[in-house]
């Protein structure tokens, strides 16, 4: 994929139009250029935003993604086959959305994800965070980092970013006895985030058609930054039925149990809120302050939802292959236990 470059191509093209002798047309063209670039340049004729000392500056251009043709994008870390993690500090000329891309995705992996692509063939999972702010900081993970608006006029952003490549050595081995991995997916208004670093999944209630409550525990890490913001929002406005609505309230959640590349189990939850959050330190019985052993700092999230739906992969595969009618007929079949004779065993 061609690396995105930041330029004022649209302005250069506008200025390359055929010269008119008519002063009013020329003035009209200049007024349009000035209006388009107002507040988006260091040039005092076109903009007023003062550059921040120690920050780099970018001017956005048209987003090349399919379906984003009327949006603006400023690419800070171009797409790479390497995954990065770090912190972005930014100050823009208008409120912006924060973007990270993960990929490219394997064929079929894009199903159910929010996708960004320039050709319809090479797909990236996009995380789009809307902080409703023109300045701030963001802890990110991804193969690319950018800033975005849904408007078609350019913006300017001053930024600095501290980041490093995600090393494979940072990936912890699976701790379950049969190598079952826990993958969680959170669907907020601002985008969808997947987290695979939870080691404990416990469903406290919900199977008896009562309100589902789920406990998740995992090592403190930058990949959970959006959950930290959600927990902070719940803390500030209150939780439960008497709390105020906010951009992280009533989110959707899915928990996947996978053994290698094989999906085992999936449970989806709707209208969820973080109803409790705590940080704990875990250590073994041999731990002492002389560093003879190690400890780990973990997050504990209690999540309460309005409802849940279990998902059976083999059953769904049967539906996809044979149709709903065949499944309904299967439900009406009289089932009887098999005996040794049925299998040809004496």
Protein Blocks (a to p, Z undefined) as FASTA:
>chain_A
ZZddddfklmmmmmmpccdfblklmmmmmmmmmmmmgoiafblklpmbdcdehiacdddd
ddfbghilmpccddfbdcdfbdcddddddddfbdcdddddeddddehklgopacddfkom
accddddddehiabdcdddddjbdcdddfbfbdcddddddddddddfklpccdfbfnlpa
cddddddfkbccddfkbfbdcdfbhjlopacdddddddddfklmmmmmmmmmmmmnogaj
kbccdfkgoiacdddddehjbcfbdcddehiadfbdcddddddfkbcfkopaccdddddd
ddddfbdcdddfklmmmmmmnojklmmmmmmpccddddfklnopZZ
